[in-house]
Amino acid sequence: MIVETEGLTKRYGSQTVLKGLDLKVAEGSVLALLGPNGAGKTTTIRILSTLTRPDGGSAQVCGFDVVREAAAVRGVIGLTGQYAAVDEEQTGRENLFMIARLRRFSRSAARARSSELLERFDLVDAADRRVKTYSGGMRRRLDLAMSLVSTPRLLFLDEPTTGLDPVSRTTMWDAIGDLVRDGVTIFLTTQYLEEADRLADRIVVLHNGDVVADGTADALKNSVGGTRLDLTFGSAEDALRAQAVVGGAVDGVTLSLPSDGSALHLHSVLDDLRAARVVRVSEHRPTLDDVFTSLTAVAA
């Protein structure tokens, strides 16, 4: 395990932000930490990246204790925070060169690594422009590149695509996917459920400082119910008559039925309702939005 926490707690004044967090992350995987604002996501990353000390419990990153061996932890991780940590008065190349030198690269090695990352993140054409002229997506890509200067084993991404347009977000997702294929472990917080669904091997949902769910995206979706058929009728009376035949729940002119998702079940239902006036049929599979809504409502 590249990350292990046990009983991790954190308080700010009278508010307990983390309430005994137990967490394990396997090396080479992508873990997404989900939760509403104030759930403890950023606090967890700040503790694991040595920016904040916990009030209780323990945490190890890459085998190092985050309190007693903080310097060793910083040597093997990268961090991209919620806001791009770039120097707007420097060029993209200068930002990368500066970080490389701070990481004790020689001048020639720093230049080489900067050029490599500029090419990798499609910033070559803008390399010698001041960062204040960059778009939001370009700044975010530069910020991610800066966190990779020393090739970390574990990369923390705290809401990395917040505020980006759909094209820039997709570009970031592709870049993160490339890192995973290179063997970098990703610890991701996000409020975009589509992002977690696309990128994560495992999802942990936090609410009020507690873990309320932990599993793969498919497992979490199945936990809130299977596939549902929604049949729309010409009138509420038709929907109620159909309910008397096949069961289910009626809401206005729509009848909802649990389904196994097979074509055989759909044909069976329509055969049973051949005399009814079915206007439209749609199939609904649970999404992470359904999971998130269900879990946070139950835990509220």
N, C-alpha and C positions, 0 to 999 in steps of 0.2 A: 504494500500500500504506500502510495506516495504522499497521501495526506491521511492523518488519523487524529481525531479529536475525541476526548472523553469528558463528559460533564462540563463542557465549556460554558461559562457564564460571563455576562458583561452587564454592568449597570451604569446608567448616567443619572446621577442624583437619585430620585426615588423610583425611576423607571428601570425595570429590568428588561434589557433588549434581547439577551440570549438567556435561555432558561435550562442550561444543562445539555448543550448540543453534543450529540454523539454522531460522528460522521467518518466514513472511510471512502477514499477515492483510489481506484486502481491505476497504476501507472499505464500510460498509453491510451487512456480513456478520455471521454468528454463528459463532465458532470455539469448539469445546469441547475442552478439554485433559483427557484421561483418564489414569489411571494409579493403581497401588496406592499406599498410604501410603509416603512416602519417595521417590517417583518424581521429585520436583522441580517439582511443579505450583505449589505456593504460593511456592516460591523464584522461579520464573519471574515470577509476578505481582508479587512484591515488588520485583524488579529493574525490571520495566517501569513500575511505578508510583512509582519513585524511592525506595522505602523501604529498599532494600538495593543496595549497589554490587557490580557483577560483578567477578570476579577476572581475567577475560580476555574477549576478543571485544568486540563492539559491539552496541548496540541503539538504534533510533530509534522514537519514538512521535509520530505526526502530524508527522513531519519534524524533530523535535527529538531531540538526543542525550540519553539518559536520565542521563548523568553530567554533561556540560558544560552542558546546558540544562535542568536538573531543574525549575527554577521554571516555565519555559514548559510543560513536560510536565504539571505539576500543574494548570496553568490550563485544560487541555483534556480532562482525564480525570475520571472518577468512580470510586470504589472502594467496594464492599461486601464486607467481609472475612468470615471464617468465623464471627465472633461479632458480634452487633449492637452497634454503637458508638453507643449512645444514653445520655443522662443520665436515669437513672431517677427523679431527684427533680424533674425538670422535666416539664411537660406535653408532649404531642406538638407542639402549636403552638409552644411555647417552644423546643423543640429545633430545629425548622425555622427559626424566626426567628433563633436564634443563628447557625446555619450561614450563613444569608443575609447577616447583618451581617458575619460574618467574610469573606464573599466580596465585601464592600464594596457591598452593596445599600444604598440609602437606607432609612430606617425604613418609609416608605410602600410602597416596592417590596418590602421584606422581608415585610411583612404580606400583601401581595397574593400573592406567590409562595408563602408558607406556606399560605394558604387554597386556592390552586389545587392544590397537591400533596396537601393533606388530602382534598380532594374526589376527586382522581384515584385515590388509594389507599384510598378508602372508610374514612377515619378521621375524618370530620366529627363523628360522634356522640361519639367518644372524644377529640376534639381538646384539650379543656381538663381532661382527667384526667391525673394523674401517670403516667408511663410504667411505673412499678413495678406498676401495676394491669393492664397490658396482657397479653394472651396472647402466646405465642411467635410466632404468625403475625402478630399486629399489630405486634410489635416489629420483625420482619423487614421488614414493609412500610414501617414508618417509617424504618428504616435505609436501605432502597432509595430512599425519597423524599428523604432527606437527601443522598444521593450525586447526586441529580439537580437540586439547587437551582440550579446555574449552567448547566444544559443542556450536559452534556459531549458531545464528539464520540465518545468511546470510554469504555465502562463496563466495568470489571473486576468480575466476580462470582466470588468464591472460595467454592465450595460453598454457594450461597445458600439452599438448601432443606434442608440437613442438620438433622435433628431435628424437622422440621415434620410434622404429621399430613397424610394424603393430601389433605384438602380445602384446607388452607392451602398445600400444595405446588402444587396445581392453580391456586389464586389467584395465586401468585407466577409461575407459568408464563404465565398470561394477561397479567400485568403486563409481563413481559419481552417477550412477543410484541407488545404495544402499543408498546413502546420501539423495537423493530426496525422496525415500520411507520412510526414517526416518523423513521427514518433514523439511529438511534444504533447504532454498531458495538458488538457484545457479545463480550467475551473471557471465557469461562466455564470454571471448573474444577468438576468434579463427580465423585462416585462413584456417582451414580444413572444407570445406562446408559439407562434409559427417558427421563430428562431430556435427555441428549445426543441421543438418537434423535428426540425431539420438537422440540427447539429449534435444533439446529446445522445449518448449511449444510455445515460441514466439521469433521472430527474428527481430532485428533492424539493418538496414544497414546504416553505416555512410560513408560519402564521403566528404572530404575537410571540416570537422567540422560540417556538416549538416546531419540531418536524411533524407535519400532519400527513405526509405521504412520501413514499420513497420507492421508485421502481422505474422500469422502462416506460416509454411513452405509450406503447400498446397496453401494457399491464394497467397503467393508470386510467386509460380510456375505458378498458373493460370493467374497471372497478365501479364506474358510474352507470353501467348498463350496456347492453349490446345494441345491435342495429335495430332501427325502428322504421316501420313503413308508415307514411302519412298519406292517407287517401282523402282527397277533397271531393265533396259531393255538391249537387246543385242546390241543396237546401239542408237546413239543420234536421228536418224530419227524415230525409233520406239517410243522413249520417246516423241517426238514432236507430233506424230500421236495420242498417248494416251492422251496427253494434250488437243488436239482438242475435244476429247470425254468427258473427266471428269474434265477438268480444272486443276488447280494447277500450280506449278512453276517447270520449268525444269532447271537442272544443269548438263550438260553433258548427261550421260545416266540415270540419276536419276530424277524421277518425285515425287515431294512432294505435299501431299494433307492434308488439315486440316481434322480431324476426331473426332468423339465423343468417340473413343476408343472401340466401340462395335464390336462384331463379325459380326453383321448384316450389319454394314457399310462396313466392309472389304469384305464380300461376295458380296455385291452390286457392289462395285468397280470392283472386279474380274470378275463378270458376265458381266459388261459393257465392259470389256477389254478382253473378252474370246479369241478374235482372235489375240491379241497382244502377243508378246514374252516377258512375264514377267519372268525375271531370278530369282529375289529375292524380298521378301517383308519384311520390318522391321517396327516396330512401335517405335516412339520416344516420350517420355513424357518429359516435361520440368524438368530440374534439378535445384538445387540451383546454380550450375555453370552458367546456362543460365541466371538466375535471376541476379546474381552478375555481369556478363559480361554486360548484358543489362543496369542495373542501373548505373554502374560506367562509362559506355561509354556515356550515356545520360547526366550524371552530370559532366562529365569532362570539 
